[in-house]
C-alpha cells in the first residue's frame, strides 16, 4: 500500500478553503464605516421621559455617549443597559454625559424597561424618528461617542461592553477641551 | 420549568447520540450484537427526546413564555396563532431544532428499513448518523441554546421578522431541511462503504431512493423559496444569487450530478471513486451552507446571526471533510481499479460531461459566493459579486445541460453508432430546428431565448419519441393503448420518473427564459382616479385605506386592473411594524399562464390623494411553479418501489 503516497494530499486540498472560511471570522461584512464620523453631531431637542427638555447644544464641552435603543430589542439592548448605567455612574463626575434615545417604541414599554434596569441617565423618546434619521441609524442598539467639541468621533453597532465604553471615553477625555 | 425540561432533554439526547455512535462502531468491530442493539435503542431515544424538545419549544411559543429569550425575540402578543407555530423555526435556534428533529427521524427510518437488509454497512451508517446528530445536539446545548432565559422578563416580545409571516415561510424551511438532512443518509452509507471496504455497488443501490427523496425536497425547498421571494419581497424576481440561495443551490447541483453518475456505476462498474467524492462534496456543501447562513461570515439578506456558532460549524466541516477525504485516500487502491470509456460518443461520456458541467456550475457558484471573502483576505478590498457574474457563467452551462438532457437518455451505452444516432435524434433535432424557426417567425429576437426554447423542444421531442416507441412496442403485443402507457410508467418507473422530472425542469427553463426576456415594468405616481398603462393593461388608482392589524399598521392602495374590460381589483400595501425601521411591502398580483400583473405600493400622500406604484407585467413566471408540480410528479414516480420485471 506504499504506492501512490500523493493520494494523502487529497484531504489537504480542503485546507485552503477551510482557512479562508476561518479568516471570515476576523472580518465583519457589515462593518461599513459611518460617514458621520468626524463630522459635527446633528443637534436635537427632545422631551425626556421625566418631562425636562433634552438637547445637545447645552452640552458642548462634555464628552457625550449617545445611545439609540428600544425596549423590544433583545438581546442586545438588554445586555448593554447595565453597561450604560454603570458607565454613567462611573464617569458622570468626570463630565461625561450618557444620553439615551428610545426609538420606535411605546412609552409604557420604554418606562418599564428603564424601571427594570434602574436607568438614571437622561433618556428621551424620539416620537417622529427625526433624530434616528439624522444620525443614520439602521438598527438598535447603536451608540455614538461625541467629543467635547460636539463632533462624532466613533460609532458602535450592537451591544456595548464596559471595555468599549472605557476605550472610547478615556480617549476622548484625554483630549484637550478646545 | 418547561425550558429546563427542554434543556435537560437536549443534554440527555446528546449523551445518547454520543454513546450510540461509539456503541455501533464497537459492535461492528467486536461483533457483539448487544452493542449494536444498544446503539439502536439510543437512536430511538434521541428521536423521542428531540421530539420532546421541539414540542416544549412550541409550547413556549403558544403560551407566550417571554422568559425564554428565543420566544421573546421571535414572537409577540400580536403574532397570529399559526405564525407562533412556524415562528418556532423562524430563526437560528429553533431552525436547528427542526433540523435535528428531521435528522433523528431519518435515522429512525434508516433503522427500520436497513437494519436487516444492510447488515455489513448498517453499524457504520448508524455511527455516522448518530455522530452528525451529536454535533447538532452539541450546537443546541452549547452554541445556540433555544431555551436560554431572559431576565428581566419583558412584557411583550419583539415579534417574528415580518417577512417571515407568509405561508411560503412555513413550508420553505421544512422542505429545504428535509433535503439537507436527507443527504446525510447517502453520506452515511458512503462512509460505511469506505470504513468496511465494501466500496462496490451495495451502498449505491441502497441509497438510490434516499438520494431522490432528498434531492426532491431540496428542489421543492428552492422552488418555494423562489415563490416566497417573488410574492413577498416585491422586486418581481425569484432568484437573486444571494449567498444563502447559493448555499442551497450548490448541494442541489452536486446531488443532481450524483443522481446521474450512479447510473454509470450501476451499469458499467465505473466511477466508484467519483461517486464517493460527489457524496462527500454534497454533504460538505450542506454543512457549508449551514455555516454560511449562520456564521455571519458573508453578508446576505437572510443570514441569521453572528456568534460562536460559526466556529462550531467550521470545526465540524473541517472534521467531516478531512476524515471523509482521508478515508477516500485510504481506500484508494480498491477504488481506482475500474473500466475505461469505450467511446466518446456513448451514454457514459454524455453522463460524464453532464457531471463535469454540474460540478463546474457548483464550483462557479462557490467561487462567486466566497469571492468577497477571498478579495478581502488577499487584497483587503471589499467587493460584492452580483447576479451578472453568476448569470454569465451559469447560463451557458445550463444550456449545455439541457442539451445533454435530450441526448443522455437515448444515446447507446458503450459506443453509439451512426445508425443509433440517426434513429434517435434525427426527428428531435429537426423538431428543434423547426421550433427555432417558428419562434423567430413569431418575432422572438433574443438569441438566448430562441436557443433555450429550441433546446427545450428538442429535449421534449426525444422524450416523446422514446415514450411513443415503447408504447407502440407494448401495443404491438396486444395491449390497449392507455394500459400500455400506464404499465410502462409503472414497470419502468425509474426511467420515466426521470423523464417526467426532466419535463418539469424544461418547463421551469421556459418560465425562467420568458420572465427574463419579456417582463416589463414601470413606476409612476398617480393621483386618485388616474391610470397607468403597460403592455395593454391599465391600472387605475382608486383609493387608499389604512387599517390597524393585530401586530402592524397597514396602508393599502386600491387599484383597478383592466385590459379594456375590468379584470379585477388589486390591493398592494405597506405594512408598518413597530419593531421595524422601514415598512414592509405587501405585493398584490394576478397570476396568469401567459403573464402576471404585479403591483407594489411605493410612497403615498398621507391624505390618500396620490400614490406611487411599481407596475410589472411578468411573463411566463407561472410556468416555474407549474414545472415544480411536474417535477413533483416525476420524483414521486421515480421513488415508487421497483416492480419485479416479468418481461
Interface residues (C-beta under 8 A of the other chain):
Chain A: X1 X3 X4 X7 X8 X10 X11 X13 X14 X17 X18 X20 X21 X22 X23 X24 X25 X27 X28 X29 X30 X70 X71 X72 X73 X74 X75 X78 X104 X105 X106 X109 X112 X113 X116 X117 X132 X137 X138 X139
Chain B: X69 X72 X73 X76 X150 X152 X154 X155 X156 X157 X158 X159 X284 X288 X291 X295 X296 X297 X298 X299 X306 X310 X311 X314 X317 X318 X321 X322 X325 X326 X328 X329 X332 X333 X370 X372 X373 X374 X376 X377 X578 X579 X580 X581
